[in-house]
Amino acid sequence: MVNNIDKSYQALLQDIIDNGIEKKDRTGTGTISVFGRQIRHKMNEGFPLLTTKKMAWNVMVAELLWFLRVILTLSSY
């Protein structure tokens, strides 16, 4: 199942492939880039997790728990 954020991500990747400019970098591998592209997402529509990429689940959970702790701490003031 592909969600809206995945579709936006895939469209961005296709735009980079179609319109990107090849640049050399210090590692010699090179990059293809376009300037100023971004994906916008409304958080009230859900968490923007890309299902087409592997995710470091443990890191994501730890970071989300940290955000929640900060929010809960700030809301008590």
N, CA, C, O and CB atoms as a CASP TS submission, in Angstrom:
PFRMAT TS
TARGET T0000
AUTHOR 0000-0000-0000
METHOD Language model
MODEL 1
PARENT N/A
ATOM      1  N   MET     1       0.836  -1.183   0.000  1.00  0.00           N
ATOM      2  CA  MET     1       0.000   0.000   0.000  1.00  0.00           C
ATOM      3  C   MET     1       0.882   1.247   0.000  1.00  0.00           C
ATOM      4  O   MET     1       1.767   1.384   0.844  1.00  0.00           O
ATOM      5  CB  MET     1      -0.951  -0.003   1.215  1.00  0.00           C
ATOM      6  N   VAL     2       0.646   2.131  -0.921  1.00  0.00           N
ATOM      7  CA  VAL     2       1.418   3.363  -1.017  1.00  0.00           C
ATOM      8  C   VAL     2       0.559   4.520  -0.508  1.00  0.00           C
ATOM      9  O   VAL     2      -0.558   4.727  -0.981  1.00  0.00           O
ATOM     10  CB  VAL     2       1.890   3.618  -2.484  1.00  0.00           C
ATOM     11  N   ASN     3       1.088   5.270   0.458  1.00  0.00           N
ATOM     12  CA  ASN     3       0.331   6.401   0.997  1.00  0.00           C
ATOM     13  C   ASN     3       0.697   7.688   0.260  1.00  0.00           C
ATOM     14  O   ASN     3       1.559   7.682  -0.618  1.00  0.00           O
ATOM     15  CB  ASN     3       0.594   6.556   2.510  1.00  0.00           C
ATOM     16  N   ASN     4       0.039   8.793   0.620  1.00  0.00           N
ATOM     17  CA  ASN     4       0.253  10.064  -0.087  1.00  0.00           C
ATOM     18  C   ASN     4       1.679  10.566   0.035  1.00  0.00           C
ATOM     19  O   ASN     4       2.227  11.096  -0.932  1.00  0.00           O
ATOM     20  CB  ASN     4      -0.694  11.118   0.438  1.00  0.00           C
ATOM     21  N   ILE     5       2.296  10.412   1.207  1.00  0.00           N
ATOM     22  CA  ILE     5       3.668  10.899   1.386  1.00  0.00           C
ATOM     23  C   ILE     5       4.634  10.088   0.509  1.00  0.00           C
ATOM     24  O   ILE     5       5.608  10.628  -0.016  1.00  0.00           O
ATOM     25  CB  ILE     5       4.089  10.813   2.884  1.00  0.00           C
ATOM     26  N   ASP     6       4.354   8.789   0.359  1.00  0.00           N
ATOM     27  CA  ASP     6       5.173   7.966  -0.538  1.00  0.00           C
ATOM     28  C   ASP     6       5.046   8.444  -1.980  1.00  0.00           C
ATOM     29  O   ASP     6       6.037   8.515  -2.707  1.00  0.00           O
ATOM     30  CB  ASP     6       4.765   6.487  -0.435  1.00  0.00           C
ATOM     31  N   LYS     7       3.820   8.771  -2.391  1.00  0.00           N
ATOM     32  CA  LYS     7       3.608   9.266  -3.763  1.00  0.00           C
ATOM     33  C   LYS     7       4.354  10.582  -3.975  1.00  0.00           C
ATOM     34  O   LYS     7       4.971  10.784  -5.021  1.00  0.00           O
ATOM     35  CB  LYS     7       2.094   9.457  -4.051  1.00  0.00           C
ATOM     36  N   SER     8       4.300  11.471  -2.994  1.00  0.00           N
ATOM     37  CA  SER     8       5.018  12.751  -3.095  1.00  0.00           C
ATOM     38  C   SER     8       6.524  12.520  -3.150  1.00  0.00           C
ATOM     39  O   SER     8       7.231  13.167  -3.922  1.00  0.00           O
ATOM     40  CB  SER     8       4.666  13.668  -1.901  1.00  0.00           C
ATOM     41  N   TYR     9       7.006  11.595  -2.329  1.00  0.00           N
ATOM     42  CA  TYR     9       8.441  11.270  -2.294  1.00  0.00           C
ATOM     43  C   TYR     9       8.893  10.692  -3.639  1.00  0.00           C
ATOM     44  O   TYR     9       9.934  11.077  -4.171  1.00  0.00           O
ATOM     45  CB  TYR     9       8.745  10.264  -1.149  1.00  0.00           C
ATOM     46  N   GLN    10       8.104   9.772  -4.177  1.00  0.00           N
ATOM     47  CA  GLN    10       8.454   9.171  -5.462  1.00  0.00           C
ATOM     48  C   GLN    10       8.424  10.202  -6.586  1.00  0.00           C
ATOM     49  O   GLN    10       9.261  10.161  -7.488  1.00  0.00           O
ATOM     50  CB  GLN    10       7.502   8.022  -5.785  1.00  0.00           C
ATOM     51  N   ALA    11       7.451  11.140  -6.534  1.00  0.00           N
ATOM     52  CA  ALA    11       7.394  12.209  -7.537  1.00  0.00           C
ATOM     53  C   ALA    11       8.616  13.118  -7.423  1.00  0.00           C
ATOM     54  O   ALA    11       9.161  13.562  -8.434  1.00  0.00           O
ATOM     55  CB  ALA    11       6.098  13.035  -7.377  1.00  0.00           C
ATOM     56  N   LEU    12       9.047  13.395  -6.182  1.00  0.00           N
ATOM     57  CA  LEU    12      10.250  14.206  -5.973  1.00  0.00           C
ATOM     58  C   LEU    12      11.480  13.504  -6.535  1.00  0.00           C
ATOM     59  O   LEU    12      12.304  14.129  -7.202  1.00  0.00           O
ATOM     60  CB  LEU    12      10.447  14.503  -4.478  1.00  0.00           C
ATOM     61  N   LEU    13      11.605  12.205  -6.265  1.00  0.00           N
ATOM     62  CA  LEU    13      12.738  11.449  -6.813  1.00  0.00           C
ATOM     63  C   LEU    13      12.736  11.469  -8.343  1.00  0.00           C
ATOM     64  O   LEU    13      13.786  11.623  -8.967  1.00  0.00           O
ATOM     65  CB  LEU    13      12.702   9.997  -6.309  1.00  0.00           C
ATOM     66  N   GLN    14      11.551  11.311  -8.945  1.00  0.00           N
ATOM     67  CA  GLN    14      11.459  11.340 -10.406  1.00  0.00           C
ATOM     68  C   GLN    14      11.836  12.711 -10.944  1.00  0.00           C
ATOM     69  O   GLN    14      12.493  12.810 -11.981  1.00  0.00           O
ATOM     70  CB  GLN    14      10.045  10.965 -10.864  1.00  0.00           C
ATOM     71  N   ASP    15      11.425  13.777 -10.248  1.00  0.00           N
ATOM     72  CA  ASP    15      11.776  15.143 -10.640  1.00  0.00           C
ATOM     73  C   ASP    15      13.293  15.339 -10.588  1.00  0.00           C
ATOM     74  O   ASP    15      13.874  15.971 -11.470  1.00  0.00           O
ATOM     75  CB  ASP    15      11.069  16.169  -9.723  1.00  0.00           C
ATOM     76  N   ILE    16      13.922  14.798  -9.558  1.00  0.00           N
ATOM     77  CA  ILE    16      15.384  14.909  -9.443  1.00  0.00           C
ATOM     78  C   ILE    16      16.057  14.166 -10.588  1.00  0.00           C
ATOM     79  O   ILE    16      17.014  14.668 -11.179  1.00  0.00           O
ATOM     80  CB  ILE    16      15.875  14.353  -8.081  1.00  0.00           C
ATOM     81  N   ILE    17      15.564  12.975 -10.904  1.00  0.00           N
ATOM     82  CA  ILE    17      16.146  12.193 -12.003  1.00  0.00           C
ATOM     83  C   ILE    17      15.945  12.915 -13.337  1.00  0.00           C
ATOM     84  O   ILE    17      16.864  12.979 -14.154  1.00  0.00           O
ATOM     85  CB  ILE    17      15.515  10.776 -12.060  1.00  0.00           C
ATOM     86  N   ASP    18      14.751  13.457 -13.557  1.00  0.00           N
ATOM     87  CA  ASP    18      14.425  14.098 -14.842  1.00  0.00           C
ATOM     88  C   ASP    18      15.078  15.474 -15.000  1.00  0.00           C
ATOM     89  O   ASP    18      15.525  15.821 -16.093  1.00  0.00           O
ATOM     90  CB  ASP    18      12.916  14.238 -14.980  1.00  0.00           C
ATOM     91  N   ASN    19      15.137  16.258 -13.921  1.00  0.00           N
ATOM     92  CA  ASN    19      15.545  17.660 -14.030  1.00  0.00           C
ATOM     93  C   ASN    19      16.813  18.013 -13.256  1.00  0.00           C
ATOM     94  O   ASN    19      17.264  19.157 -13.283  1.00  0.00           O
ATOM     95  CB  ASN    19      14.436  18.530 -13.557  1.00  0.00           C
ATOM     96  N   GLY    20      17.377  17.036 -12.575  1.00  0.00           N
ATOM     97  CA  GLY    20      18.537  17.317 -11.739  1.00  0.00           C
ATOM     98  C   GLY    20      19.795  17.606 -12.526  1.00  0.00           C
ATOM     99  O   GLY    20      19.929  17.233 -13.691  1.00  0.00           O
ATOM    100  N   ILE    21      20.705  18.273 -11.864  1.00  0.00           N
ATOM    101  CA  ILE    21      22.004  18.613 -12.437  1.00  0.00           C
ATOM    102  C   ILE    21      23.054  17.768 -11.740  1.00  0.00           C
ATOM    103  O   ILE    21      23.110  17.726 -10.511  1.00  0.00           O
ATOM    104  CB  ILE    21      22.318  20.141 -12.291  1.00  0.00           C
ATOM    105  N   GLU    22      23.882  17.098 -12.518  1.00  0.00           N
ATOM    106  CA  GLU    22      24.943  16.278 -11.927  1.00  0.00           C
ATOM    107  C   GLU    22      26.046  17.179 -11.397  1.00  0.00           C
ATOM    108  O   GLU    22      26.495  18.104 -12.074  1.00  0.00           O
ATOM    109  CB  GLU    22      25.513  15.272 -12.962  1.00  0.00           C
ATOM    110  N   LYS    23      26.471  16.890 -10.175  1.00  0.00           N
ATOM    111  CA  LYS    23      27.543  17.659  -9.539  1.00  0.00           C
ATOM    112  C   LYS    23      28.584  16.703  -8.980  1.00  0.00           C
ATOM    113  O   LYS    23      28.261  15.614  -8.506  1.00  0.00           O
ATOM    114  CB  LYS    23      26.984  18.577  -8.417  1.00  0.00           C
ATOM    115  N   LYS    24      29.823  17.126  -9.044  1.00  0.00           N
ATOM    116  CA  LYS    24      30.900  16.346  -8.444  1.00  0.00           C
ATOM    117  C   LYS    24      30.990  16.712  -6.967  1.00  0.00           C
ATOM    118  O   LYS    24      30.644  17.822  -6.562  1.00  0.00           O
ATOM    119  CB  LYS    24      32.262  16.601  -9.174  1.00  0.00           C
ATOM    120  N   ASP    25      31.459  15.763  -6.178  1.00  0.00           N
ATOM    121  CA  ASP    25      31.671  16.046  -4.762  1.00  0.00           C
ATOM    122  C   ASP    25      33.037  15.531  -4.335  1.00  0.00           C
ATOM    123  O   ASP    25      33.765  14.933  -5.128  1.00  0.00           O
ATOM    124  CB  ASP    25      30.557  15.410  -3.899  1.00  0.00           C
ATOM    125  N   ARG    26      33.371  15.768  -3.092  1.00  0.00           N
ATOM    126  CA  ARG    26      34.727  15.436  -2.615  1.00  0.00           C
ATOM    127  C   ARG    26      34.973  13.936  -2.551  1.00  0.00           C
ATOM    128  O   ARG    26      36.126  13.505  -2.551  1.00  0.00           O
ATOM    129  CB  ARG    26      34.960  16.040  -1.240  1.00  0.00           C
ATOM    130  N   THR    27      33.906  13.124  -2.497  1.00  0.00           N
ATOM    131  CA  THR    27      34.089  11.675  -2.408  1.00  0.00           C
ATOM    132  C   THR    27      34.258  11.023  -3.770  1.00  0.00           C
ATOM    133  O   THR    27      34.689   9.874  -3.868  1.00  0.00           O
ATOM    134  CB  THR    27      32.917  11.051  -1.695  1.00  0.00           C
ATOM    135  N   GLY    28      33.918  11.763  -4.822  1.00  0.00           N
ATOM    136  CA  GLY    28      34.052  11.219  -6.162  1.00  0.00           C
ATOM    137  C   GLY    28      32.838  10.441  -6.636  1.00  0.00           C
ATOM    138  O   GLY    28      32.820   9.974  -7.775  1.00  0.00           O
ATOM    139  N   THR    29      31.822  10.288  -5.795  1.00  0.00           N
ATOM    140  CA  THR    29      30.636   9.550  -6.217  1.00  0.00           C
ATOM    141  C   THR    29      29.674  10.422  -7.007  1.00  0.00           C
ATOM    142  O   THR    29      28.949   9.931  -7.872  1.00  0.00           O
ATOM    143  CB  THR    29      29.929   8.967  -5.013  1.00  0.00           C
ATOM    144  N   GLY    30      29.668  11.723  -6.707  1.00  0.00           N
ATOM    145  CA  GLY    30      28.792  12.649  -7.410  1.00  0.00           C
ATOM    146  C   GLY    30      27.381  12.644  -6.859  1.00  0.00           C
ATOM    147  O   GLY    30      26.991  11.731  -6.130  1.00  0.00           O
ATOM    148  N   THR    31      26.624  13.658  -7.208  1.00  0.00           N
ATOM    149  CA  THR    31      25.230  13.767  -6.793  1.00  0.00           C
ATOM    150  C   THR    31      24.409  14.313  -7.949  1.00  0.00           C
ATOM    151  O   THR    31      24.946  14.904  -8.886  1.00  0.00           O
ATOM    152  CB  THR    31      25.087  14.672  -5.541  1.00  0.00           C
ATOM    153  N   ILE    32      23.124  14.110  -7.871  1.00  0.00           N
ATOM    154  CA  ILE    32      22.185  14.744  -8.789  1.00  0.00           C
ATOM    155  C   ILE    32      21.288  15.596  -7.902  1.00  0.00           C
ATOM    156  O   ILE    32      20.704  15.093  -6.942  1.00  0.00           O
ATOM    157  CB  ILE    32      21.353  13.678  -9.655  1.00  0.00           C
ATOM    158  N   SER    33      21.175  16.880  -8.217  1.00  0.00           N
ATOM    159  CA  SER    33      20.408  17.744  -7.325  1.00  0.00           C
ATOM    160  C   SER    33      19.540  18.722  -8.100  1.00  0.00           C
ATOM    161  O   SER    33      19.806  19.059  -9.254  1.00  0.00           O
ATOM    162  CB  SER    33      21.341  18.502  -6.400  1.00  0.00           C
ATOM    163  N   VAL    34      18.496  19.161  -7.419  1.00  0.00           N
ATOM    164  CA  VAL    34      17.653  20.264  -7.876  1.00  0.00           C
ATOM    165  C   VAL    34      17.552  21.219  -6.701  1.00  0.00           C
ATOM    166  O   VAL    34      17.648  20.799  -5.548  1.00  0.00           O
ATOM    167  CB  VAL    34      16.219  19.770  -8.366  1.00  0.00           C
ATOM    168  N   PHE    35      17.363  22.477  -6.978  1.00  0.00           N
ATOM    169  CA  PHE    35      17.336  23.481  -5.921  1.00  0.00           C
ATOM    170  C   PHE    35      15.920  23.729  -5.416  1.00  0.00           C
ATOM    171  O   PHE    35      14.994  23.910  -6.207  1.00  0.00           O
ATOM    172  CB  PHE    35      17.944  24.782  -6.419  1.00  0.00           C
ATOM    173  N   GLY    36      15.759  23.737  -4.103  1.00  0.00           N
ATOM    174  CA  GLY    36      14.539  24.227  -3.476  1.00  0.00           C
ATOM    175  C   GLY    36      13.328  23.322  -3.477  1.00  0.00           C
ATOM    176  O   GLY    36      12.229  23.777  -3.161  1.00  0.00           O
ATOM    177  N   ARG    37      13.490  22.063  -3.819  1.00  0.00           N
ATOM    178  CA  ARG    37      12.331  21.169  -3.788  1.00  0.00           C
ATOM    179  C   ARG    37      12.066  20.758  -2.346  1.00  0.00           C
ATOM    180  O   ARG    37      12.992  20.609  -1.549  1.00  0.00           O
ATOM    181  CB  ARG    37      12.560  19.914  -4.691  1.00  0.00           C
ATOM    182  N   GLN    38      10.778  20.576  -2.022  1.00  0.00           N
ATOM    183  CA  GLN    38      10.412  20.110  -0.686  1.00  0.00           C
ATOM    184  C   GLN    38       9.072  19.408  -0.744  1.00  0.00           C
ATOM    185  O   GLN    38       8.292  19.587  -1.679  1.00  0.00           O
ATOM    186  CB  GLN    38      10.367  21.281   0.317  1.00  0.00           C
ATOM    187  N   ILE    39       8.826  18.614   0.268  1.00  0.00           N
ATOM    188  CA  ILE    39       7.545  17.934   0.413  1.00  0.00           C
ATOM    189  C   ILE    39       6.878  18.521   1.642  1.00  0.00           C
ATOM    190  O   ILE    39       7.476  18.569   2.717  1.00  0.00           O
ATOM    191  CB  ILE    39       7.714  16.368   0.534  1.00  0.00           C
ATOM    192  N   ARG    40       5.645  18.967   1.487  1.00  0.00           N
ATOM    193  CA  ARG    40       4.878  19.497   2.622  1.00  0.00           C
ATOM    194  C   ARG    40       3.806  18.474   2.995  1.00  0.00           C
ATOM    195  O   ARG    40       3.222  17.812   2.138  1.00  0.00           O
ATOM    196  CB  ARG    40       4.229  20.894   2.277  1.00  0.00           C
ATOM    197  N   HIS    41       3.569  18.368   4.306  1.00  0.00           N
ATOM    198  CA  HIS    41       2.615  17.392   4.794  1.00  0.00           C
ATOM    199  C   HIS    41       1.873  17.953   5.994  1.00  0.00           C
ATOM    200  O   HIS    41       2.484  18.547   6.883  1.00  0.00           O
ATOM    201  CB  HIS    41       3.318  16.077   5.157  1.00  0.00           C
ATOM    202  N   LYS    42       0.569  17.772   6.025  1.00  0.00           N
ATOM    203  CA  LYS    42      -0.226  18.199   7.166  1.00  0.00           C
ATOM    204  C   LYS    42      -0.225  17.079   8.205  1.00  0.00           C
ATOM    205  O   LYS    42      -0.669  15.964   7.933  1.00  0.00           O
ATOM    206  CB  LYS    42      -1.682  18.564   6.733  1.00  0.00           C
ATOM    207  N   MET    43       0.278  17.392   9.395  1.00  0.00           N
ATOM    208  CA  MET    43       0.394  16.374  10.428  1.00  0.00           C
ATOM    209  C   MET    43      -0.966  15.856  10.888  1.00  0.00           C
ATOM    210  O   MET    43      -1.052  14.742  11.405  1.00  0.00           O
ATOM    211  CB  MET    43       1.156  16.926  11.607  1.00  0.00           C
ATOM    212  N   ASN    44      -2.028  16.640  10.711  1.00  0.00           N
ATOM    213  CA  ASN    44      -3.347  16.140  11.105  1.00  0.00           C
ATOM    214  C   ASN    44      -3.858  15.063  10.149  1.00  0.00           C
ATOM    215  O   ASN    44      -4.900  14.456  10.398  1.00  0.00           O
ATOM    216  CB  ASN    44      -4.345  17.291  11.166  1.00  0.00           C
ATOM    217  N   GLU    45      -3.132  14.824   9.063  1.00  0.00           N
ATOM    218  CA  GLU    45      -3.467  13.742   8.129  1.00  0.00           C
ATOM    219  C   GLU    45      -2.696  12.471   8.441  1.00  0.00           C
ATOM    220  O   GLU    45      -2.838  11.474   7.734  1.00  0.00           O
ATOM    221  CB  GLU    45      -3.185  14.174   6.695  1.00  0.00           C
ATOM    222  N   GLY    46      -1.883  12.491   9.488  1.00  0.00           N
ATOM    223  CA  GLY    46      -1.130  11.311   9.885  1.00  0.00           C
ATOM    224  C   GLY    46       0.364  11.565   9.879  1.00  0.00           C
ATOM    225  O   GLY    46       0.839  12.578   9.364  1.00  0.00           O
ATOM    226  N   PHE    47       1.095  10.627  10.462  1.00  0.00           N
ATOM    227  CA  PHE    47       2.549  10.740  10.546  1.00  0.00           C
ATOM    228  C   PHE    47       3.160  10.409   9.193  1.00  0.00           C
ATOM    229  O   PHE    47       2.826   9.382   8.603  1.00  0.00           O
ATOM    230  CB  PHE    47       3.118   9.807  11.647  1.00  0.00           C
ATOM    231  N   PRO    48       4.053  11.264   8.688  1.00  0.00           N
ATOM    232  CA  PRO    48       4.592  11.075   7.328  1.00  0.00           C
ATOM    233  C   PRO    48       5.718  10.040   7.251  1.00  0.00           C
ATOM    234  O   PRO    48       6.867  10.392   6.981  1.00  0.00           O
ATOM    235  CB  PRO    48       5.101  12.397   6.798  1.00  0.00           C
ATOM    236  N   LEU    49       5.398   8.793   7.482  1.00  0.00           N
ATOM    237  CA  LEU    49       6.398   7.725   7.417  1.00  0.00           C
ATOM    238  C   LEU    49       6.452   7.184   5.993  1.00  0.00           C
ATOM    239  O   LEU    49       5.430   6.810   5.418  1.00  0.00           O
ATOM    240  CB  LEU    49       6.072   6.583   8.432  1.00  0.00           C
ATOM    241  N   LEU    50       7.648   7.149   5.439  1.00  0.00           N
ATOM    242  CA  LEU    50       7.827   6.597   4.091  1.00  0.00           C
ATOM    243  C   LEU    50       7.862   5.080   4.189  1.00  0.00           C
ATOM    244  O   LEU    50       8.707   4.521   4.889  1.00  0.00           O
ATOM    245  CB  LEU    50       9.131   7.142   3.419  1.00  0.00           C
ATOM    246  N   THR    51       6.957   4.416   3.496  1.00  0.00           N
ATOM    247  CA  THR    51       6.936   2.960   3.532  1.00  0.00           C
ATOM    248  C   THR    51       7.797   2.349   2.439  1.00  0.00           C
ATOM    249  O   THR    51       7.973   1.132   2.395  1.00  0.00           O
ATOM    250  CB  THR    51       5.518   2.458   3.405  1.00  0.00           C
ATOM    251  N   THR    52       8.335   3.185   1.556  1.00  0.00           N
ATOM    252  CA  THR    52       9.179   2.672   0.480  1.00  0.00           C
ATOM    253  C   THR    52      10.647   2.616   0.889  1.00  0.00           C
ATOM    254  O   THR    52      11.493   2.192   0.102  1.00  0.00           O
ATOM    255  CB  THR    52       9.022   3.533  -0.763  1.00  0.00           C
ATOM    256  N   LYS    53      10.955   3.042   2.119  1.00  0.00           N
ATOM    257  CA  LYS    53      12.336   3.026   2.604  1.00  0.00           C
ATOM    258  C   LYS    53      12.412   2.238   3.898  1.00  0.00           C
ATOM    259  O   LYS    53      11.437   2.165   4.647  1.00  0.00           O
ATOM    260  CB  LYS    53      12.870   4.463   2.813  1.00  0.00           C
ATOM    261  N   LYS    54      13.570   1.648   4.161  1.00  0.00           N
ATOM    262  CA  LYS    54      13.791   1.001   5.451  1.00  0.00           C
ATOM    263  C   LYS    54      13.956   2.082   6.511  1.00  0.00           C
ATOM    264  O   LYS    54      14.605   3.102   6.279  1.00  0.00           O
ATOM    265  CB  LYS    54      15.039   0.062   5.410  1.00  0.00           C
ATOM    266  N   MET    55      13.366   1.847   7.666  1.00  0.00           N
ATOM    267  CA  MET    55      13.421   2.824   8.748  1.00  0.00           C
ATOM    268  C   MET    55      14.112   2.218   9.971  1.00  0.00           C
ATOM    269  O   MET    55      13.944   1.036  10.271  1.00  0.00           O
ATOM    270  CB  MET    55      12.001   3.312   9.114  1.00  0.00           C
ATOM    271  N   ALA    56      14.879   3.037  10.660  1.00  0.00           N
ATOM    272  CA  ALA    56      15.510   2.619  11.914  1.00  0.00           C
ATOM    273  C   ALA    56      14.455   2.744  13.018  1.00  0.00           C
ATOM    274  O   ALA    56      14.371   3.770  13.693  1.00  0.00           O
ATOM    275  CB  ALA    56      16.798   3.491  12.240  1.00  0.00           C
ATOM    276  N   TRP    57      13.664   1.701  13.190  1.00  0.00           N
ATOM    277  CA  TRP    57      12.498   1.728  14.065  1.00  0.00           C
ATOM    278  C   TRP    57      12.862   2.118  15.495  1.00  0.00           C
ATOM    279  O   TRP    57      12.188   2.960  16.088  1.00  0.00           O
ATOM    280  CB  TRP    57      11.815   0.375  14.060  1.00  0.00           C
ATOM    281  N   ASN    58      13.909   1.528  16.061  1.00  0.00           N
ATOM    282  CA  ASN    58      14.283   1.817  17.454  1.00  0.00           C
ATOM    283  C   ASN    58      14.642   3.286  17.635  1.00  0.00           C
ATOM    284  O   ASN    58      14.282   3.894  18.643  1.00  0.00           O
ATOM    285  CB  ASN    58      15.463   0.934  17.888  1.00  0.00           C
ATOM    286  N   VAL    59      15.341   3.853  16.676  1.00  0.00           N
ATOM    287  CA  VAL    59      15.722   5.264  16.745  1.00  0.00           C
ATOM    288  C   VAL    59      14.479   6.140  16.651  1.00  0.00           C
ATOM    289  O   VAL    59      14.357   7.125  17.379  1.00  0.00           O
ATOM    290  CB  VAL    59      16.722   5.621  15.619  1.00  0.00           C
ATOM    291  N   MET    60      13.557   5.787  15.759  1.00  0.00           N
ATOM    292  CA  MET    60      12.323   6.571  15.613  1.00  0.00           C
ATOM    293  C   MET    60      11.501   6.555  16.896  1.00  0.00           C
ATOM    294  O   MET    60      11.013   7.596  17.335  1.00  0.00           O
ATOM    295  CB  MET    60      11.481   6.033  14.448  1.00  0.00           C
ATOM    296  N   VAL    61      11.347   5.387  17.493  1.00  0.00           N
ATOM    297  CA  VAL    61      10.560   5.284  18.725  1.00  0.00           C
ATOM    298  C   VAL    61      11.207   6.088  19.841  1.00  0.00           C
ATOM    299  O   VAL    61      10.520   6.804  20.569  1.00  0.00           O
ATOM    300  CB  VAL    61      10.407   3.814  19.150  1.00  0.00           C
ATOM    301  N   ALA    62      12.520   5.976  19.982  1.00  0.00           N
ATOM    302  CA  ALA    62      13.226   6.721  21.029  1.00  0.00           C
ATOM    303  C   ALA    62      13.052   8.227  20.836  1.00  0.00           C
ATOM    304  O   ALA    62      12.839   8.957  21.805  1.00  0.00           O
ATOM    305  CB  ALA    62      14.725   6.358  21.032  1.00  0.00           C
ATOM    306  N   GLU    63      13.139   8.691  19.599  1.00  0.00           N
ATOM    307  CA  GLU    63      13.003  10.115  19.332  1.00  0.00           C
ATOM    308  C   GLU    63      11.570  10.601  19.577  1.00  0.00           C
ATOM    309  O   GLU    63      11.367  11.681  20.131  1.00  0.00           O
ATOM    310  CB  GLU    63      13.422  10.419  17.898  1.00  0.00           C
ATOM    311  N   LEU    64      10.591   9.814  19.169  1.00  0.00           N
ATOM    312  CA  LEU    64       9.195  10.191  19.410  1.00  0.00           C
ATOM    313  C   LEU    64       8.889  10.230  20.906  1.00  0.00           C
ATOM    314  O   LEU    64       8.184  11.125  21.372  1.00  0.00           O
ATOM    315  CB  LEU    64       8.245   9.211  18.701  1.00  0.00           C
ATOM    316  N   LEU    65       9.415   9.261  21.660  1.00  0.00           N
ATOM    317  CA  LEU    65       9.220   9.269  23.112  1.00  0.00           C
ATOM    318  C   LEU    65       9.872  10.492  23.739  1.00  0.00           C
ATOM    319  O   LEU    65       9.328  11.070  24.680  1.00  0.00           O
ATOM    320  CB  LEU    65       9.790   7.990  23.740  1.00  0.00           C
ATOM    321  N   TRP    66      11.027  10.892  23.229  1.00  0.00           N
ATOM    322  CA  TRP    66      11.698  12.095  23.745  1.00  0.00           C
ATOM    323  C   TRP    66      10.831  13.324  23.485  1.00  0.00           C
ATOM    324  O   TRP    66      10.668  14.167  24.367  1.00  0.00           O
ATOM    325  CB  TRP    66      13.100  12.273  23.091  1.00  0.00           C
ATOM    326  N   PHE    67      10.268  13.428  22.267  1.00  0.00           N
ATOM    327  CA  PHE    67       9.377  14.555  21.955  1.00  0.00           C
ATOM    328  C   PHE    67       8.191  14.586  22.907  1.00  0.00           C
ATOM    329  O   PHE    67       7.823  15.642  23.421  1.00  0.00           O
ATOM    330  CB  PHE    67       8.881  14.469  20.499  1.00  0.00           C
ATOM    331  N   LEU    68       7.594  13.416  23.139  1.00  0.00           N
ATOM    332  CA  LEU    68       6.437  13.356  24.031  1.00  0.00           C
ATOM    333  C   LEU    68       6.794  13.769  25.454  1.00  0.00           C
ATOM    334  O   LEU    68       6.023  14.468  26.112  1.00  0.00           O
ATOM    335  CB  LEU    68       5.852  11.954  24.034  1.00  0.00           C
ATOM    336  N   ARG    69       7.960  13.339  25.931  1.00  0.00           N
ATOM    337  CA  ARG    69       8.398  13.732  27.280  1.00  0.00           C
ATOM    338  C   ARG    69       8.545  15.250  27.367  1.00  0.00           C
ATOM    339  O   ARG    69       8.124  15.855  28.353  1.00  0.00           O
ATOM    340  CB  ARG    69       9.741  13.041  27.645  1.00  0.00           C
ATOM    341  N   VAL    70       9.135  15.867  26.351  1.00  0.00           N
ATOM    342  CA  VAL    70       9.294  17.318  26.349  1.00  0.00           C
ATOM    343  C   VAL    70       7.934  18.006  26.335  1.00  0.00           C
ATOM    344  O   VAL    70       7.712  18.960  27.081  1.00  0.00           O
ATOM    345  CB  VAL    70      10.131  17.768  25.142  1.00  0.00           C
ATOM    346  N   ILE    71       7.027  17.528  25.495  1.00  0.00           N
ATOM    347  CA  ILE    71       5.696  18.129  25.421  1.00  0.00           C
ATOM    348  C   ILE    71       4.974  18.010  26.752  1.00  0.00           C
ATOM    349  O   ILE    71       4.374  18.976  27.224  1.00  0.00           O
ATOM    350  CB  ILE    71       4.870  17.471  24.315  1.00  0.00           C
ATOM    351  N   LEU    72       5.028  16.824  27.361  1.00  0.00           N
ATOM    352  CA  LEU    72       4.358  16.628  28.645  1.00  0.00           C
ATOM    353  C   LEU    72       4.979  17.476  29.743  1.00  0.00           C
ATOM    354  O   LEU    72       4.266  17.995  30.603  1.00  0.00           O
ATOM    355  CB  LEU    72       4.401  15.166  29.041  1.00  0.00           C
ATOM    356  N   THR    73       6.291  17.620  29.725  1.00  0.00           N
ATOM    357  CA  THR    73       6.969  18.441  30.709  1.00  0.00           C
ATOM    358  C   THR    73       6.580  19.909  30.550  1.00  0.00           C
ATOM    359  O   THR    73       6.306  20.594  31.536  1.00  0.00           O
ATOM    360  CB  THR    73       8.483  18.274  30.586  1.00  0.00           C
ATOM    361  N   LEU    74       6.555  20.392  29.302  1.00  0.00           N
ATOM    362  CA  LEU    74       6.194  21.781  29.044  1.00  0.00           C
ATOM    363  C   LEU    74       4.734  22.058  29.349  1.00  0.00           C
ATOM    364  O   LEU    74       4.388  23.159  29.779  1.00  0.00           O
ATOM    365  CB  LEU    74       6.489  22.137  27.610  1.00  0.00           C
ATOM    366  N   SER    75       3.872  21.069  29.131  1.00  0.00           N
ATOM    367  CA  SER    75       2.444  21.295  29.379  1.00  0.00           C
ATOM    368  C   SER    75       2.122  21.377  30.861  1.00  0.00           C
ATOM    369  O   SER    75       1.052  21.863  31.229  1.00  0.00           O
ATOM    370  CB  SER    75       1.624  20.194  28.743  1.00  0.00           C
ATOM    371  N   SER    76       3.017  20.917  31.715  1.00  0.00           N
ATOM    372  CA  SER    76       2.755  20.980  33.157  1.00  0.00           C
ATOM    373  C   SER    76       3.059  22.361  33.732  1.00  0.00           C
ATOM    374  O   SER    76       2.774  22.611  34.903  1.00  0.00           O
ATOM    375  CB  SER    76       3.582  19.926  33.887  1.00  0.00           C
ATOM    376  N   TYR    77       3.627  23.258  32.939  1.00  0.00           N
ATOM    377  CA  TYR    77       3.946  24.610  33.435  1.00  0.00           C
ATOM    378  C   TYR    77       2.821  25.561  33.187  1.00  0.00           C
ATOM    379  O   TYR    77       2.917  26.737  33.538  1.00  0.00           O
ATOM    380  CB  TYR    77       5.206  25.144  32.788  1.00  0.00           C
TER
END
